[in-house]
């Protein structure tokens, strides 16, 4: 009968778990390999309390992000934002409208600061017209608005 111990993984380890996870392993494996290689540390009461506090902090941060995302959704949902951009004779934009530019337009026109990675855009916009823009906000909140590009 082998004795097992609980260790906290400090690094991801194949077939064992991810960093930050508490796993049960054989005592010899922990003592002779995981701990000397700094892949894991022994679990103590203090470590368990620290992990619980960190999880509470992370949960509060997620809740705050979700609240902010809901506010952005309420402000933007099904709105139309118009912007005038320089175009050529054929109605094409001189400079394509990318995620970064859309984020700066939202900041400028609607006073909403979002990360460019939240914007769902298959390819840059290169012409005038009305385009539906989808946003995947933190907290799993999704919304959309229309961007009207005028010459």
Residue pairs with C-beta under 8 A, 6 or more apart in sequence:
2 26
2 27
2 28
3 26
3 27
4 24
4 25
4 26
4 27
5 24
5 25
5 26
5 27
5 30
5 42
5 43
6 22
6 23
6 24
6 42
6 43
7 22
7 23
7 25
7 30
7 34
7 35
7 40
7 41
7 42
7 43
8 20
8 21
8 22
8 40
8 41
8 42
8 43
8 47
8 51
9 16
9 17
9 18
9 19
9 20
9 21
9 22
9 23
9 39
9 40
10 19
10 38
10 39
10 40
10 41
11 19
11 38
11 39
12 18
12 19
13 34
13 39
13 40
16 23
16 25
17 23
20 51
22 43
22 48
22 51
23 40
25 34
25 40
30 40
30 42
33 39
34 40
35 41
35 42
41 47
62 138
62 139
65 138
65 139
66 138
66 139
66 140
66 141
67 139
68 138
69 137
69 138
69 139
69 141
70 139
70 141
72 112
72 114
72 135
72 137
72 141
72 143
73 137
73 141
73 142
73 143
75 110
75 112
76 106
76 110
76 112
76 135
76 143
76 144
76 145
77 143
77 144
77 145
78 144
78 145
78 146
79 110
79 145
79 146
80 130
80 145
80 146
80 147
80 148
81 105
81 106
81 109
81 110
81 145
81 146
81 147
81 148
82 109
82 148
82 150
83 105
83 109
83 147
83 148
83 149
83 150
84 150
84 151
85 93
85 94
85 95
85 97
85 128
85 149
85 150
85 151
86 93
86 94
86 95
86 151
87 93
87 94
87 127
87 128
87 151
88 94
91 127
91 128
91 151
92 126
92 127
93 125
93 126
93 127
93 128
93 149
95 101
96 124
96 125
96 126
97 124
97 125
97 126
97 147
97 149
98 121
98 124
99 116
99 117
99 119
99 121
100 116
102 116
102 119
102 121
102 133
102 147
103 113
103 114
103 115
103 116
103 119
105 147
106 112
106 113
106 114
107 113
114 135
114 137
118 135
118 136
118 137
118 138
119 133
119 134
119 135
120 133
120 134
120 135
120 136
121 133
125 131
125 147
125 149
127 149
128 149
128 150
128 151
129 148
129 149
130 146
130 147
130 148
130 149
131 146
131 147
131 148
131 149
132 144
132 145
132 146
132 147
133 144
133 145
133 146
133 147
134 142
134 143
134 144
135 142
135 143
135 144
135 145
136 142
137 143
